[in-house]
């Protein structure tokens, strides 16, 4: 009986000893930036989060990813297997094939329009 009350008392006092150690806090607030680096870091984070949230929509709208997934699912149905290659494998194959198919387009689109802009040379005739 004494052991039980001692154990109960110990368990009741345990949270008090844990709280005495101090807990970490997180503060969020809006304040004035003291250095330009603080502003640019915040803007970089916002831009990166925007790109990451919009990237799946861009992948679906500008590539043949959806068509490749549909064709691979038709192939799976034609083989007579319902779920033999799982959907994760089909999506992975479609991503790989999309990057493989779109690689020449991406390399050409970065070299053709961007290089004249970066080198400050125009491909149009100026009057």
Residue pairs with C-beta under 8 A, 6 or more apart in sequence:
33 39
33 42
59 65
59 98
60 66
63 98
63 101
63 102
64 98
64 101
64 102
65 94
65 95
65 98
68 93
68 94
68 97
68 98
68 101
69 90
69 91
69 94
72 85
72 90
72 93
72 94
73 90
76 82
76 84
76 85
76 90
85 93
116 122
116 123
